């Protein structure tokens, strides 16, 4: 959630309810980190976003792993879809309302365009 919160484009994709939930969740996590660990560390290491005060970027916020498999469902028939960039795998026919376990990076544009829903 920290990654989404710090990326304006991703944050703006969330509904108001999702933004409210994500904000509350990150606040709870920050409070937990502060009470359980960060308050016991030297000042220069008290950030949940940076390894130390000399870090220029939020190096403690992991980027999402786009190579992870997700469960998804196509909203309509999309026909043959190439899942890998190399072209070594056969294309998959994405049928309406069928469930698939696919790598997120392969279907990211379809998710963003609203053609596929994550389940």
N, C-alpha and C positions, 0 to 999 in steps of 0.2 A: 504494500500500500504506500510505503514511503516513496517508491519510484513513481507511482501514479500521481501522488500529491505534488511532487516536484516538477512534473512534466505537464505544462499547460495544455498541450494538445490532448493528452490522455485524460487529464482531469475534466476537460470540457466535454468529453464523450459520456461521462457519467450523468445519470439523472440527478435531480436535486436530492432525492432520497438516498441514492448511492453515495453522493458527496457527503451528505450528513453522516451516514453510517461510517464511511472511510475516515472522516475527520474525527469522529468519536473514538473509533478503533485505534487510530494512530495516537490520539491523546492518551488513551488507556495504556497503550504499549509504552509510550514515553514515560508516563508516571510509574509504571512497573519497573522499567529499566532504572529510573532515577532512584526509586526506593530500594531496589534489591542490589544494584551494583554501582551505578555511576556516582552516587553520593559518597561511596567509600574510596573512590579513586582520586588521584591528584587532579587539580583543576584543569591541567592541559589535556586530560583524557576524559573529560566529563560529557562528551557529545555522543549522542546515539547515531549521529550522521557521519562523523569524521573520526579517523583513528587518533588524531591529535590536533592541537590548535594550529600546527604548521601545515596541515593538509589543506590544499586549496580547493579540492572538490569533495563532495560527499562520498568518500571512498568506502563507507560502511553500508551503503545502500546498494544491494545487488540488482543487477539488470535481470529482467525476466528471461527464462530459458525458452527461447522460441522453438527449440528442437524437441520440446516435450509433446507427448501424445495427448490429445484432447478428444472428448466425445462430442460429436457435432451432428446436426441434422440439417439437410438441405431443405429449403422452403419450396423449391420447385425443381423440375428436372433440369440439370445443368449439362448433361451429356458427358462426353469423355473429358476427363480432367487429368492433366499430367501432374503427378505428385512430387516428382523430384526434378531438379534443374538439369541433371545429366541426361535425362531421357532414357536411362537404362531400364526403368520400371515401366510396365504397361500402364497406359492411362486407365483410370477408374471411371465408370459411369456413375455419376452422382444422381441418384433418383430422389424424387420428392418424398419427404417424411421418413426416409431410411436413416438409421443411425450408423455412424462411422467412427472408428478410432483412427485418427490421422494426426500427423505432425502439424502443430499449429503454424509453423512457418510456411507450410505448403498452402494452407487455406486462409492465411491472414487477410489477403485482399478480398476474399469472398465474405469473410466475417465483417470486415469494415464496410463493405458495400451493402450488407444486410441480406445477402443471398443465402448465407448459412448461419445458423444459430448454434452457439455452444450450449451444451446440455449440462 
